[in-house]
Amino acid sequence: MKINMRQWVADIIRQQEVSAIPVMTHPGIEQNGHTVRQAVCDGRIHYEAVMTLVKQYPSAAACTIMDLTTESEAFGAHIAFSDDAVPAVASRLLPDVKSIYDLQVPSLSAGRIPQYLKANLLAAKAMANSSQPLFAGCIGPFSLAGRLYDMSDIMILIYENPDAAHTLLDKCTQFIIKYCEALKMTGANGVMMAEPAAGLMSNDDCFVFSSQYVKRIVERVQGDDFIVILHNCGNQGQCTRAMVATGAAAYHFGNKCQMKEVIHEIPPTALAMGNIDPVSVFKDGTPETMRTKVIDLLKEMRSYPNFVISSGCDTPPHTPKANIDAFFEALNDWNKQ
């Protein structure tokens, strides 16, 4: 079913019940008996994990894997894989400023990009008759640049050689636009763009070196049938205004900030999503802890109809099913009041 995503956002805001969209695929990977390495390298295994969770939980949308290495690998970065942990960039691709100017924007056939497109295509086909949207994942331009050049060094570069930094960000943005357009063609209804590194900057720097590039992507791909959800779990509240300047349809926050504070910066027509701690609560907490945290957050946010409860980031491998069940059970009890 083709979903009008602008209307979907409006419906989420208008309804009385609070919606939930936890970012999770690892529980589905584990329930299906697969490893992280298998899921991030095989589009069918990835898709099967998504569908396992779609059938099991009343999430308002389905999410594919939040993998912050896929685009880096496409550019040529070396990736370290593990059976039990998310992939990581093993070493920087770009050793110096000259390498930035020499860098070529890759094709969509590079690395594991085809497998991620396959996962989204299969999931979109399987959900074709559903009113539940499917959100793909991609990295944001500043976070991608930091993985290619080294995160510490990119922070220095933006001050010492901003021209080189903007050159790299432009190339990253060109690729992300291509990737998002391809994800849109699979039938996905939107993309959750992970831009956590932007949370390391002030609001002004975040706008200059992240948000203006994210805005380019939003303007190219967002429309009635596809939305951008901007995720920044690095933001502690200091760069929310820069996030909103992108014009994304929704904003996803991590547990480093207070939802009751950042939501004042979010337009009432956009969704504000977050922010139960994915590690200390989802993974390492108990069902009782989860229930308390969910109810406390819902109480804080009861005056904001554009609030969507979620994990603060991707729920990690080995998150107990009992904690996920408790998340949805607590929300269900709240919505029955």
ZAZAVO-857421 format. One record per residue (C-alpha): x, y, z. Coordinates in pm, 1 decimal, m for minus. Each point is the difference from the previous one (the first is absolute). Layout:
residues N
xx=X | yy=Y | zz=Z
...
***
This chain:
residues 337
xx=0.0 | yy=0.0 | zz=0.0
xx=132.0 | yy=340.9 | zz=m95.0
xx=m6.9 | yy=217.8 | zz=309.1
xx=m33.2 | yy=376.2 | zz=0.1
xx=271.6 | yy=69.0 | zz=255.1
xx=m96.1 | yy=360.0 | zz=64.4
xx=m347.4 | yy=m123.5 | zz=92.1
xx=154.4 | yy=m282.7 | zz=205.8
xx=193.9 | yy=255.7 | zz=206.6
xx=m314.6 | yy=210.0 | zz=44.5
xx=m198.2 | yy=m307.6 | zz=107.5
xx=263.1 | yy=m94.4 | zz=259.8
xx=m27.2 | yy=350.7 | zz=145.9
xx=m380.1 | yy=12.2 | zz=m10.2
xx=m71.6 | yy=m336.8 | zz=161.4
xx=m47.9 | yy=m19.4 | zz=375.1
xx=221.1 | yy=m304.8 | zz=54.0
xx=379.0 | yy=32.8 | zz=17.7
xx=178.2 | yy=m188.3 | zz=m278.4
xx=322.8 | yy=m193.8 | zz=42.2
xx=282.1 | yy=m51.3 | zz=m248.8
xx=296.8 | yy=m158.7 | zz=176.0
xx=302.7 | yy=m30.0 | zz=m228.2
xx=71.8 | yy=m371.1 | zz=3.4
xx=98.6 | yy=m283.1 | zz=m228.9
xx=248.1 | yy=m195.9 | zz=213.7
xx=m272.9 | yy=m178.6 | zz=198.6
xx=m139.6 | yy=m129.3 | zz=m329.1
xx=345.4 | yy=m108.6 | zz=m118.2
xx=51.6 | yy=m199.4 | zz=318.7
xx=m348.4 | yy=m153.0 | zz=3.6
xx=63.6 | yy=m128.7 | zz=m351.9
xx=325.5 | yy=m163.8 | zz=109.9
xx=233.0 | yy=225.2 | zz=m197.2
xx=304.3 | yy=208.4 | zz=89.4
xx=51.0 | yy=373.1 | zz=m44.0
xx=264.2 | yy=m73.1 | zz=m263.1
xx=m246.2 | yy=m208.0 | zz=m203.7
xx=m276.1 | yy=259.9 | zz=20.8
xx=213.1 | yy=297.5 | zz=m104.8
xx=144.6 | yy=m192.7 | zz=m295.1
xx=m308.8 | yy=m182.5 | zz=m131.1
xx=m307.3 | yy=198.7 | zz=m103.3
xx=m236.6 | yy=m293.9 | zz=36.5
xx=109.0 | yy=m75.5 | zz=357.8
xx=m31.4 | yy=371.7 | zz=75.5
xx=m352.1 | yy=8.4 | zz=m146.4
xx=m106.1 | yy=m310.8 | zz=191.8
xx=107.4 | yy=162.8 | zz=328.1
xx=m208.0 | yy=309.0 | zz=m77.7
xx=m307.1 | yy=m209.1 | zz=m79.1
xx=37.2 | yy=m209.9 | zz=315.0
xx=m37.5 | yy=315.2 | zz=207.5
xx=m278.5 | yy=140.9 | zz=m219.3
xx=m208.4 | yy=m308.4 | zz=75.1
xx=80.4 | yy=7.2 | zz=370.2
xx=m30.0 | yy=360.8 | zz=118.5
xx=m254.2 | yy=281.9 | zz=m56.1
xx=257.9 | yy=256.1 | zz=m105.1
xx=m138.5 | yy=290.5 | zz=m201.7
xx=272.7 | yy=m59.8 | zz=m261.5
xx=261.1 | yy=m260.4 | zz=m89.1
xx=370.0 | yy=86.0 | zz=0.1
xx=288.9 | yy=m162.6 | zz=m181.6
xx=347.8 | yy=m28.7 | zz=152.7
xx=169.3 | yy=318.5 | zz=118.6
xx=347.8 | yy=m71.3 | zz=m141.8
xx=240.5 | yy=294.5 | zz=1.5
xx=262.8 | yy=m178.6 | zz=m211.5
xx=m185.0 | yy=m80.5 | zz=m322.4
xx=70.3 | yy=328.1 | zz=m174.6
xx=359.0 | yy=15.5 | zz=129.5
xx=65.1 | yy=m343.5 | zz=m145.1
xx=m141.7 | yy=113.0 | zz=m335.4
xx=260.2 | yy=278.6 | zz=m5.9
xx=271.3 | yy=m260.9 | zz=66.7
xx=44.6 | yy=m2.3 | zz=379.0
xx=101.8 | yy=m326.3 | zz=166.5
xx=m275.3 | yy=m137.0 | zz=224.0
xx=41.7 | yy=m228.8 | zz=299.9
xx=m280.2 | yy=m254.8 | zz=35.7
xx=m108.0 | yy=m204.4 | zz=298.7
xx=m260.9 | yy=m265.8 | zz=65.2
xx=m120.3 | yy=176.2 | zz=315.7
xx=60.2 | yy=372.0 | zz=m53.8
xx=m87.8 | yy=263.3 | zz=m255.9
xx=261.8 | yy=59.7 | zz=m273.6
xx=260.8 | yy=269.8 | zz=52.1
xx=233.8 | yy=196.9 | zz=m225.6
xx=337.7 | yy=m163.3 | zz=69.0
xx=223.8 | yy=278.2 | zz=m128.1
xx=m33.3 | yy=338.9 | zz=m165.2
xx=m19.8 | yy=7.3 | zz=m376.8
xx=127.9 | yy=354.3 | zz=m52.3
xx=348.6 | yy=65.5 | zz=145.7
xx=34.0 | yy=366.6 | zz=m95.2
xx=m164.5 | yy=299.4 | zz=m163.3
xx=120.6 | yy=m91.3 | zz=m348.8
xx=m185.7 | yy=m330.9 | zz=22.2
xx=m323.4 | yy=191.7 | zz=57.6
xx=32.1 | yy=179.5 | zz=m332.7
xx=93.3 | yy=m326.3 | zz=m174.5
xx=m294.4 | yy=m193.0 | zz=148.1
xx=m253.1 | yy=m129.7 | zz=m250.7
xx=m370.6 | yy=m34.8 | zz=76.5
xx=m72.3 | yy=m373.8 | zz=m32.0
xx=m276.8 | yy=m176.5 | zz=m187.2
xx=m291.0 | yy=m175.9 | zz=167.1
xx=150.9 | yy=m336.3 | zz=m93.4
xx=288.5 | yy=49.7 | zz=244.6
xx=38.8 | yy=m199.6 | zz=320.6
xx=m314.7 | yy=m122.9 | zz=170.9
xx=m227.5 | yy=271.2 | zz=m140.5
xx=m172.8 | yy=m252.2 | zz=m232.8
xx=m79.2 | yy=m225.4 | zz=297.0
xx=m159.8 | yy=286.1 | zz=190.7
xx=m204.6 | yy=97.9 | zz=m303.3
xx=m104.9 | yy=m364.7 | zz=m29.6
xx=m110.8 | yy=m13.4 | zz=364.8
xx=m214.5 | yy=310.2 | zz=m43.3
xx=m145.6 | yy=m122.7 | zz=m328.7
xx=m100.1 | yy=m334.6 | zz=149.8
xx=m146.6 | yy=161.1 | zz=311.8
xx=m191.0 | yy=260.7 | zz=m201.1
xx=m149.0 | yy=m273.4 | zz=m219.3
xx=m97.4 | yy=m206.9 | zz=303.7
xx=m166.2 | yy=305.2 | zz=157.9
xx=m168.4 | yy=119.4 | zz=m319.2
xx=m350.6 | yy=m55.5 | zz=139.8
xx=78.8 | yy=143.8 | zz=341.5
xx=m73.6 | yy=346.8 | zz=134.6
xx=325.1 | yy=m23.9 | zz=196.8
xx=287.1 | yy=193.5 | zz=m162.5
xx=350.3 | yy=m133.5 | zz=m47.9
xx=295.0 | yy=219.3 | zz=93.9
xx=337.4 | yy=m69.7 | zz=m156.1
xx=321.8 | yy=119.2 | zz=160.4
xx=292.8 | yy=210.5 | zz=m111.7
xx=278.8 | yy=201.9 | zz=156.7
xx=10.0 | yy=379.0 | zz=5.6
xx=264.0 | yy=201.2 | zz=m190.5
xx=208.9 | yy=122.5 | zz=293.8
xx=3.2 | yy=m342.2 | zz=166.2
xx=106.4 | yy=m156.2 | zz=m330.5
xx=275.4 | yy=258.0 | zz=m47.8
xx=127.2 | yy=m72.6 | zz=350.5
xx=18.9 | yy=m369.7 | zz=m68.3
xx=194.5 | yy=56.8 | zz=m320.6
xx=242.8 | yy=261.5 | zz=135.6
xx=3.8 | yy=m94.8 | zz=371.6
xx=m239.7 | yy=152.8 | zz=247.1
xx=257.6 | yy=191.5 | zz=202.7
xx=173.3 | yy=134.9 | zz=m309.2
xx=m320.5 | yy=113.5 | zz=m168.9
xx=m72.1 | yy=213.4 | zz=306.8
xx=336.5 | yy=168.3 | zz=m50.1
xx=m43.4 | yy=24.5 | zz=m376.5
xx=m322.3 | yy=201.2 | zz=16.9
xx=195.2 | yy=278.2 | zz=171.1
xx=343.0 | yy=m27.3 | zz=m163.9
xx=m109.7 | yy=m76.0 | zz=m357.1
xx=m375.4 | yy=52.2 | zz=m41.0
xx=29.2 | yy=m9.5 | zz=m381.5
xx=127.8 | yy=m358.4 | zz=14.2
xx=m269.5 | yy=m89.6 | zz=253.6
xx=m273.0 | yy=139.4 | zz=m224.9
xx=146.7 | yy=m185.1 | zz=m299.3
xx=m21.7 | yy=m327.6 | zz=191.1
xx=m348.9 | yy=75.8 | zz=128.7
xx=m117.0 | yy=80.0 | zz=m351.4
xx=124.3 | yy=m336.4 | zz=m127.7
xx=m160.2 | yy=m181.2 | zz=291.4
xx=m326.8 | yy=182.4 | zz=m67.4
xx=5.8 | yy=m87.2 | zz=m369.2
xx=26.1 | yy=m368.0 | zz=87.0
xx=m264.5 | yy=9.0 | zz=271.4
xx=m244.1 | yy=166.4 | zz=m241.8
xx=60.1 | yy=m277.9 | zz=m253.3
xx=m43.9 | yy=m262.9 | zz=268.8
xx=m320.1 | yy=154.8 | zz=138.0
xx=m146.4 | yy=28.2 | zz=m349.1
xx=73.4 | yy=m369.8 | zz=m51.1
xx=m152.4 | yy=m87.9 | zz=337.7
xx=m307.4 | yy=197.7 | zz=m100.1
xx=m25.1 | yy=m204.4 | zz=m319.0
xx=m5.6 | yy=m325.4 | zz=199.4
xx=m334.7 | yy=103.9 | zz=143.2
xx=125.3 | yy=110.7 | zz=341.3
xx=m211.8 | yy=280.6 | zz=145.1
xx=281.6 | yy=196.4 | zz=157.6
xx=350.6 | yy=m6.3 | zz=135.4
xx=137.8 | yy=38.1 | zz=350.5
xx=317.8 | yy=198.4 | zz=m49.9
xx=252.4 | yy=m55.7 | zz=279.3
xx=205.8 | yy=313.4 | zz=57.1
xx=134.8 | yy=m50.7 | zz=354.9
xx=336.7 | yy=167.0 | zz=m63.3
xx=m178.7 | yy=331.5 | zz=m58.6
xx=m82.5 | yy=m5.8 | zz=370.2
xx=365.6 | yy=73.4 | zz=72.5
xx=m38.2 | yy=351.2 | zz=m137.1
xx=m158.5 | yy=324.1 | zz=110.6
xx=m329.3 | yy=100.7 | zz=m158.1
xx=172.5 | yy=239.2 | zz=m244.0
xx=264.0 | yy=m254.7 | zz=m106.5
xx=m263.2 | yy=m270.9 | zz=m24.7
xx=m193.8 | yy=213.6 | zz=m245.8
xx=306.7 | yy=81.8 | zz=m212.1
xx=158.2 | yy=m346.1 | zz=m10.8
xx=m303.0 | yy=m227.4 | zz=28.6
xx=m345.6 | yy=150.5 | zz=m26.6
xx=45.8 | yy=191.9 | zz=m323.8
xx=109.1 | yy=m327.1 | zz=m163.7
xx=m280.9 | yy=m200.8 | zz=157.6
xx=m238.8 | yy=267.8 | zz=m128.3
xx=126.2 | yy=m62.1 | zz=m354.2
xx=m86.8 | yy=m366.6 | zz=39.9
xx=m340.8 | yy=76.8 | zz=151.5
xx=m83.6 | yy=236.1 | zz=m284.3
xx=91.3 | yy=m265.3 | zz=m256.6
xx=m176.2 | yy=m304.8 | zz=143.6
xx=m271.5 | yy=101.5 | zz=246.8
xx=m355.5 | yy=22.2 | zz=m129.9
xx=m346.9 | yy=m147.4 | zz=32.4
xx=129.0 | yy=m356.3 | zz=m34.0
xx=334.6 | yy=21.6 | zz=182.6
xx=116.6 | yy=177.9 | zz=314.1
xx=331.5 | yy=57.2 | zz=175.2
xx=35.7 | yy=m69.4 | zz=372.5
xx=312.9 | yy=171.6 | zz=128.9
xx=162.6 | yy=m196.6 | zz=283.4
xx=262.1 | yy=167.7 | zz=216.9
xx=74.5 | yy=m190.2 | zz=319.8
xx=308.2 | yy=217.9 | zz=56.7
xx=m210.9 | yy=312.2 | zz=52.8
xx=m22.9 | yy=100.7 | zz=365.1
xx=m246.9 | yy=274.7 | zz=m83.7
xx=247.0 | yy=258.7 | zz=m129.1
xx=m57.4 | yy=m56.5 | zz=m373.4
xx=m371.7 | yy=m76.4 | zz=m25.1
xx=m68.9 | yy=325.9 | zz=m186.5
xx=255.1 | yy=m99.0 | zz=m263.4
xx=m168.2 | yy=m339.5 | zz=m36.4
xx=m338.1 | yy=163.7 | zz=m56.2
xx=150.2 | yy=229.1 | zz=m265.8
xx=30.0 | yy=m306.4 | zz=m226.6
xx=m375.1 | yy=m15.7 | zz=m55.8
xx=m19.2 | yy=m372.1 | zz=77.5
xx=m344.0 | yy=m141.3 | zz=77.4
xx=113.3 | yy=m156.8 | zz=327.5
xx=284.1 | yy=25.8 | zz=251.6
xx=135.9 | yy=m289.1 | zz=202.5
xx=187.1 | yy=65.9 | zz=324.8
xx=234.4 | yy=m202.4 | zz=218.5
xx=0.7 | yy=m31.4 | zz=376.0
xx=266.3 | yy=271.6 | zz=43.4
xx=m270.5 | yy=265.7 | zz=m18.8
xx=m331.3 | yy=62.4 | zz=175.4
xx=m297.9 | yy=m51.9 | zz=m228.7
xx=m212.5 | yy=246.6 | zz=198.6
xx=258.9 | yy=268.6 | zz=m78.8
xx=91.8 | yy=m70.1 | zz=m364.0
xx=m361.9 | yy=m40.3 | zz=m112.0
xx=m52.3 | yy=374.2 | zz=50.7
xx=229.3 | yy=53.3 | zz=m301.0
xx=m195.4 | yy=m243.0 | zz=m222.6
xx=m281.1 | yy=133.8 | zz=m221.3
xx=m337.4 | yy=m140.2 | zz=112.2
xx=m50.0 | yy=m141.1 | zz=m350.4
xx=318.5 | yy=m213.1 | zz=21.6
xx=52.5 | yy=m311.8 | zz=208.4
xx=233.4 | yy=m2.8 | zz=300.4
xx=120.2 | yy=m352.4 | zz=73.7
xx=195.6 | yy=m150.9 | zz=290.5
xx=157.8 | yy=m79.3 | zz=231.7
xx=11.2 | yy=m308.6 | zz=228.0
xx=365.7 | yy=m94.8 | zz=56.7
xx=79.9 | yy=m287.2 | zz=m239.6
xx=280.4 | yy=m139.8 | zz=217.7
xx=m76.2 | yy=59.0 | zz=368.4
xx=m374.6 | yy=m59.0 | zz=m38.5
xx=m70.7 | yy=m206.2 | zz=m313.5
xx=306.1 | yy=m224.9 | zz=21.0
xx=116.1 | yy=3.6 | zz=361.8
xx=m319.2 | yy=94.1 | zz=184.1
xx=m284.8 | yy=m213.8 | zz=130.9
xx=m363.6 | yy=m6.9 | zz=m111.9
xx=m85.2 | yy=190.0 | zz=318.5
xx=257.1 | yy=268.3 | zz=m77.9
xx=m128.0 | yy=25.0 | zz=m355.3
xx=m358.0 | yy=43.1 | zz=113.5
xx=96.8 | yy=275.7 | zz=244.4
xx=208.5 | yy=186.9 | zz=m259.6
xx=m273.3 | yy=m22.2 | zz=m264.2
xx=m275.8 | yy=121.3 | zz=232.1
xx=217.4 | yy=282.0 | zz=135.6
xx=81.9 | yy=120.4 | zz=m351.2
xx=m361.9 | yy=m22.3 | zz=m111.4
xx=m104.1 | yy=209.6 | zz=299.7
xx=259.1 | yy=265.2 | zz=m88.3
xx=m111.5 | yy=11.8 | zz=m362.8
xx=m375.3 | yy=m26.5 | zz=42.1
xx=m53.3 | yy=361.2 | zz=m113.6
xx=174.0 | yy=m50.6 | zz=m335.2
xx=m210.3 | yy=m178.3 | zz=m264.5
xx=295.5 | yy=m15.2 | zz=m242.4
xx=202.7 | yy=m218.2 | zz=238.4
xx=79.3 | yy=m357.6 | zz=m107.8
xx=161.9 | yy=m223.0 | zz=259.0
xx=307.8 | yy=m184.7 | zz=m120.6
xx=337.6 | yy=m133.1 | zz=98.2
xx=269.8 | yy=267.2 | zz=19.5
xx=194.3 | yy=m178.2 | zz=m273.1
xx=13.4 | yy=m343.0 | zz=m161.2
xx=m65.2 | yy=m270.6 | zz=260.1
xx=325.2 | yy=m198.2 | zz=20.3
xx=59.0 | yy=m372.5 | zz=m49.0
xx=m112.0 | yy=m221.8 | zz=289.1
xx=m284.2 | yy=225.7 | zz=108.3
xx=m233.9 | yy=m225.7 | zz=204.5
xx=m339.2 | yy=m68.6 | zz=m151.1
xx=m158.7 | yy=47.7 | zz=342.7
xx=113.5 | yy=363.3 | zz=4.7
xx=m143.4 | yy=68.3 | zz=m345.7
xx=m326.5 | yy=m165.5 | zz=103.7
xx=m8.0 | yy=220.0 | zz=311.2
xx=51.3 | yy=312.1 | zz=m214.9
xx=m309.2 | yy=m74.1 | zz=m208.0
xx=m204.4 | yy=m126.5 | zz=295.1
xx=62.4 | yy=321.3 | zz=196.2
xx=m98.7 | yy=210.4 | zz=m301.3
xx=m313.0 | yy=m208.4 | zz=m53.3
xx=m102.4 | yy=47.2 | zz=363.4
xx=57.5 | yy=375.1 | zz=m30.3
xx=m209.5 | yy=26.9 | zz=m316.7
xx=m288.7 | yy=m183.3 | zz=167.1
xx=m39.1 | yy=270.2 | zz=264.4
***
